[in-house]
Amino acid sequence: MSEGSTGSGGDLVSGRANLADGSTKIWAKTPDPETGFFGEAILHTETLGDVNSPGDLGEEGADDGTPPMRSLIGTISRGWSGTYKGPCTGLVARGGKAAGTGVVGLGGGVPEPGGANSEGGIGIQGLGGSKLPRSFEPTVVPGAGVVGQGGRQDDFDNQARIPHAAGVIGIGGGNGRKIDLLPLHDINVTGGAGVYGQGADLAISLVPPLDADGKSVCGPSVPSGPLNPGAGVVGRGGAFTGSGPGIRQGDGVVGVAGGVPFVANPQGAGVIGNGKFGVVGLGAGLDGRGGRFEADWEAQVILTPRQIKSVLSDKPAYPTMRDFYTAVPPLSLPFPKDGQPGDLLSLMDAAGRCDLYLCTMAATKRRHAIWQQVLLGAPIVDDAFKPEPK
């Protein structure tokens, strides 16, 4: 049987190792512009399919033989770090100059002609390299699984003020019911974000019920679909599994505003926000609230007291009575009709005076929710205020 090439200029032999002392290039061309290039790709690496189906590319004899019994990797491309152990890329794929995509990863279950029996499979999986024990390369650090960096607008040709592209766009459940290779979210929505996450929509269909064998049976239709829409982004902190001192839970999401230094100080919190406003919650719709806090045993919210140099009085403060609302407020006042016990509402009038109200009873069929003003101490006016000593 023929051996592979032993150097540049030799013929490539399939099924054998082929050596070359220079790059091997395959250039696509066509002798007749009207005929065009035959095929959808410059290079195909795939296995023989079902023996009863025609060859994928239509070559004569492509149906001879049987496919391998075991699973095979389509292509392996490995870089070489050289004698000096420099970093090198295993695969570089560049898209066409007209906004071409560099890499498209399709899981086995992506619909395609003749792929009716295909299902599942990850589109793209990135595994970062680990650090070896007692490594002789102290500057080498473990590698990230996936790094995404969005493209930039031109600094001097962007008078439309369009943002830079997002580093990573993740769309749960595909783009609606349609599987597209490119996300359709407008750059004015996704742009500038390090990570943009779009949760899967919730679509419920009524279908015939199934028996234990998965066959349709007679009976009332049942809902088919997820229980809830998907979250845009879910961040789960790591758990403490070792011994010794340390926070037992890692933070789920840490958000640091631009220009604010990041300090790695885990608190075991679901969300940590560091900026001019740590967290901003904007309620949407008629029943939306800016935030919701629940706790099984402890208080729902903790306000960390600010340390001051002055000495506070230990005597109880008796607030002067003001016009407290003792009944359901009239409709002209901006109190939510469907408030829930525990809701806090802060109101400020045209003069700049601010009051705090607590919902003490939920609404019933006969009345609206009941709100009560929180009692406050005597006001501290300007002439009674003294700056703290520095």
C-alpha atoms as one frame of an Amber mdcrd trajectory, in Angstrom:
protein
   0.000   0.000   0.000   1.262   3.449  -0.861   2.881   5.457   1.877   2.133
   9.101   2.486   4.253  11.911   1.124   7.679  12.312   2.687   8.061  16.005
   1.947   6.749  18.941   0.010   5.871  18.220  -3.598   4.661  14.671  -2.969
   1.164  13.365  -3.523  -1.213  13.310  -0.559  -2.265   9.756   0.260  -5.475
   9.197   2.213  -5.263   6.990   5.255  -1.540   7.644   5.714   0.630  10.195
   7.482   1.753  12.868   5.021   4.829  14.976   5.704   5.659  18.412   4.321
   8.287  21.047   5.058   5.912  23.929   4.321   2.266  24.929   4.476  -0.214
  22.909   2.432  -2.845  25.130   0.847  -6.022  24.164  -0.950  -7.305  26.957
  -3.176 -10.818  26.895  -4.542 -11.128  27.957  -8.169 -13.332  27.371 -11.191
 -12.270  27.075 -14.825 -15.619  28.366 -16.036 -17.319  31.282 -14.236 -20.693
  30.168 -15.587 -20.298  26.650 -14.227 -19.072  27.861 -10.861 -17.475  25.945
  -8.025 -18.959  22.526  -7.278 -19.871  21.997  -3.636 -20.753  24.172  -0.673
 -17.345  24.086   1.032 -13.679  23.988   0.065 -13.006  20.957   2.275 -15.321
  18.301   3.731 -14.335  15.841   6.457 -17.146  13.444   7.228 -17.934   9.737
   7.398 -19.905   7.573   5.036 -23.571   7.701   5.918 -26.291   5.119   5.496
 -25.309   2.622   2.787 -28.767   2.897   1.271 -28.527   6.663   0.762 -26.606
   8.385  -2.048 -23.226   9.923  -1.312 -23.341  13.391   0.186 -21.253  14.836
  -2.625 -22.493  12.516  -5.356 -19.155  10.938  -6.269 -19.206   7.594  -7.986
 -18.485   4.797  -5.533 -19.199   6.917  -2.481 -21.790   4.382  -1.338 -19.400
   1.426  -1.357 -18.594   0.016   2.069 -20.117   0.555   5.483 -19.683   3.370
   7.997 -17.425   2.812  11.038 -19.080   1.306  14.083 -17.464   3.623  16.634
 -17.818   7.384  16.913 -15.226   9.582  15.210 -14.105  13.190  15.633 -14.611
  15.196  12.475 -11.357  17.173  12.547  -8.476  17.560  14.985  -6.226  20.571
  14.629  -3.391  20.956  17.123  -0.980  23.852  17.378   2.712  23.474  18.214
   4.278  25.504  21.005   7.840  24.943  19.769  10.998  24.403  21.773  10.461
  27.588  23.787   6.911  26.584  24.796   5.222  29.657  23.398   1.427  29.830
  23.227  -0.004  28.773  19.882  -3.553  28.476  18.578  -4.901  25.091  17.594
  -7.385  26.408  15.033  -7.968  29.778  13.392 -11.098  30.205  11.304 -11.701
  33.526   9.585 -15.045  34.361   8.022 -15.531  36.033   4.674 -14.633  39.707
   4.408 -18.283  40.754   4.130 -19.324  40.168   7.761 -18.542  36.454   7.588
 -18.685  34.347  10.756 -15.392  32.856  11.908 -16.754  29.717  13.580 -20.224
  28.148  13.517 -20.748  25.174  15.818 -23.810  23.030  15.164 -24.966  20.406
  17.630 -25.950  17.063  16.171 -29.646  17.841  16.540 -29.674  21.062  14.493
 -32.244  20.531  11.711 -30.696  19.856   8.313 -31.642  17.906   5.183 -31.523
  14.204   5.917 -31.000  14.769   9.626 -34.395  13.632  10.875 -32.801  11.214
  13.353 -30.348  13.762  14.735 -30.841  15.173  18.210 -28.981  16.885  21.041
 -25.361  17.938  20.989 -23.496  21.071  22.106 -22.873  23.774  19.527 -19.537
  24.953  20.908 -17.755  23.727  24.042 -14.671  25.396  25.444 -12.450  23.689
  28.024  -9.699  25.806  29.540  -6.340  24.209  30.244  -5.359  23.501  33.847
  -2.082  24.322  35.582   0.236  21.340  35.966   1.609  20.497  39.437   5.196
  21.674  39.973   5.136  23.403  36.606   8.443  24.645  35.226   6.597  27.591
  33.666   5.602  29.811  36.617   4.077  32.460  34.357   1.531  30.035  32.905
  -1.950  30.321  34.427  -5.073  28.182  33.871  -6.918  29.146  30.702 -10.495
  30.346  30.449 -13.027  28.065  28.819 -14.433  30.754  26.513 -13.321  34.329
  25.868 -15.521  36.563  23.751 -14.535  40.075  22.706 -16.925  42.080  20.590
 -15.854  44.181  17.644 -15.412  47.936  17.899 -16.940  50.817  16.033 -14.511
  53.187  14.400 -13.553  55.960  16.828 -13.722  58.670  14.151 -16.578  57.406
  11.968 -19.465  56.751  14.330 -21.575  59.891  14.382 -24.665  57.673  14.673
 -23.345  56.835  18.185 -23.853  53.086  17.712 -22.341  51.041  20.569 -19.557
  48.498  20.225 -20.590  44.870  19.836 -21.246  42.671  22.858 -18.572  40.246
  23.951 -20.980  37.313  24.231 -24.634  36.967  23.213 -26.521  34.039  24.689
 -30.065  33.255  23.532 -31.949  30.623  25.481 -34.013  28.116  23.526 -32.987
  29.466  20.144 -34.375  32.609  18.579 -38.052  31.935  19.244 -39.058  28.749
  17.458 -36.604  29.366  14.657 -32.975  28.259  14.838 -30.725  30.877  13.277
 -26.973  30.927  12.960 -26.806  34.638  13.764 -28.602  36.414  16.615 -31.195
  38.890  15.411 -31.012  41.177  18.433 -30.244  44.720  17.378 -26.801  46.053
  18.280 -28.426  49.079  19.912 -29.878  46.628  22.451 -27.038  44.142  22.834
 -24.107  46.437  22.054 -21.535  47.476  24.616 -22.357  44.645  27.021 -19.746
  42.175  28.114 -22.439  39.488  28.200 -25.986  39.854  26.858 -28.414  37.105
  27.836 -31.862  36.598  26.348 -34.046  34.085  28.161 -36.172  31.635  26.219
 -39.770  32.694  25.620 -42.594  30.680  27.136 -44.842  29.078  24.519 -47.605
  26.751  25.752 -49.516  24.446  23.411 -52.493  22.218  24.189 -51.838  18.682
  22.949 -53.500  15.266  23.355 -52.443  13.387  26.497 -49.938  10.514  26.323
 -49.992   7.106  27.940 -47.073   5.430  29.747 -45.624   4.342  26.389 -45.686
   7.864  24.962 -48.639   7.253  22.624 -51.518   9.694  22.204 -54.731   8.730
  23.970 -58.204  10.200  24.116 -58.917  12.747  26.779 -58.822  16.464  27.531
 -55.869  18.320  26.029 -52.944  18.996  28.316 -50.417  21.851  28.233 -47.051
  21.198  26.616 -44.125  23.539  27.200 -41.804  24.817  29.947 -43.247  25.902
  33.274 -41.668  29.361  33.136 -39.858  31.658  30.721 -36.063  31.425  30.855
 -33.899  33.835  32.806 -31.629  36.131  30.833 -28.586  35.515  33.014 -28.123
  33.102  35.936 -25.023  33.377  38.095 -24.369  30.668  40.677 -21.442  31.117
  43.050 -19.121  28.277  43.939 -19.520  26.260  47.144 -16.944  25.779  49.900
 -15.683  22.190  49.772 -12.310  22.368  51.537 -11.200  22.829  55.119 -10.042
  25.878  57.016 -11.338  29.450  57.127 -13.236  30.973  54.249 -16.610  32.173
  53.022 -18.906  29.160  52.659 -20.673  30.477  49.567 -19.382  32.319  46.538
 -21.211  35.359  45.212 -23.675  34.636  42.435 -23.232  37.875  40.471 -20.782
  40.715  41.125 -21.412  43.945  39.242 -18.869  46.771  39.432 -19.597  50.130
  37.831 -17.084  51.503  35.360 -14.230  53.408  36.977 -14.834  51.795  40.370
 -11.965  49.568  41.541 -12.848  45.920  41.926 -12.049  44.352  45.286 -12.218
  40.571  45.519 -14.089  40.303  48.799 -16.733  37.567  48.554 -19.720  37.954
  50.859 -21.691  34.843  50.000 -24.351  37.054  48.422 -26.620  36.347  45.485
 -25.922  39.770  43.964 -23.291  42.366  44.874 -23.407  45.758  43.219 -20.641
  48.335  43.633 -21.118  51.781  42.170 -22.820  55.126  42.690 -25.969  53.035
  43.115 -25.177  49.517  44.232 -28.393  48.092  42.814 -31.187  49.847  40.936
 -34.517  48.059  40.558 -37.180  49.454  38.234 -40.620  47.912  38.406 -42.419
  47.356  35.106 -46.161  47.428  34.498 -49.004  48.274  36.832 -48.083  45.623
  39.395 -44.309  45.919  39.122 -42.133  46.790  42.116 -38.581  48.000  42.267
 -37.493  45.133  44.477 -38.623  42.170  46.520 -36.823  40.756  49.555 -37.669
  37.554  51.388 -36.068  35.732  54.316 -37.181  32.695  56.308 -35.845  33.625
  59.755 -33.895  36.876  59.618 -35.038  40.370  58.673 -35.828  40.896  54.992
 -33.520  43.910  54.677 -30.497  45.013  56.679 -29.409  48.650  56.577 -25.800
  48.848  57.698 -25.563  51.842  60.057 -23.179  54.574  58.996 -20.530  55.245
  61.619 -20.487  58.835  62.909 -18.279  60.621  65.432 -21.130  62.303  67.269
 -22.824  60.664  70.269 -26.439  59.685  69.771 -28.935  60.166  72.570 -30.129
  57.046  74.369 -33.461  58.674  75.195 -36.479  57.568  73.150 -37.681  60.019
  70.539 -41.365  60.917  70.757 -42.479  62.169  67.341 -44.794  65.087  67.140
 -48.148  64.038  65.724 -48.846  65.032  62.177 -51.680  64.293  59.799 -51.458
  60.495  59.801 -53.870  58.611  57.582 -56.068  56.396  59.764 -58.321  54.985
  57.050 -58.167  53.955  53.424 -56.697  56.947  51.590 -58.908  58.612  49.000
 -58.291  57.743  45.364 -56.635  61.110  44.780 -53.648  60.037  46.870 -50.960
  57.962  45.092 -51.255  54.806  47.196 -51.361  51.471  45.341 -54.768  49.865
  45.624 -53.367  46.330  45.649 -50.477  46.796  48.100 -49.134  43.777  49.957
 -48.263  43.713  53.676 -44.640  44.697  54.009 -44.605  47.040  51.025 -42.708
  50.252  51.721 -43.616  53.428  49.857 -41.777  56.726  50.044 -43.629  59.895
  48.976 -42.396  63.459  48.582 -44.576  66.534  48.140 -43.961  69.646  46.082
 -42.242  71.315  49.031 -39.657  68.544  49.170 -41.004  66.885  52.337 -40.602
  63.091  52.288 -42.655  60.553  54.261 -42.482  56.764  54.555 -45.519  54.474
  54.463 -45.992  50.794  55.226 -48.756  48.597  53.825 -50.300  46.840  56.830
 -53.247  45.031  55.224 -53.808  43.673  51.745 -56.771  44.612  49.621 -60.058
  42.706  49.862 -63.158  42.591  47.683 -64.661  45.458  49.706 -61.735  47.837
  50.127 -58.279  48.756  48.900 -55.043  47.986  50.676 -54.402  49.849  53.934
 -51.304  51.996  54.262 -49.989  53.582  57.462 -47.399  56.273  57.831 -44.218
  55.321  59.660 -43.787  57.425  62.807 -40.733  59.637  62.692 -38.806  61.581
  65.279 -38.692  65.330  65.601 -37.222  66.994  62.502 -33.646  68.240  62.597
 -33.741  71.755  61.128 -30.825  73.738  59.730 -30.163  75.815  62.837 -29.920
  72.645  64.952 -27.546  70.874  62.587 -23.830  70.895  63.390 -21.221  69.416
  61.047 -19.306  66.464  62.405 -15.747  67.219  63.525 -13.096  66.058  61.078
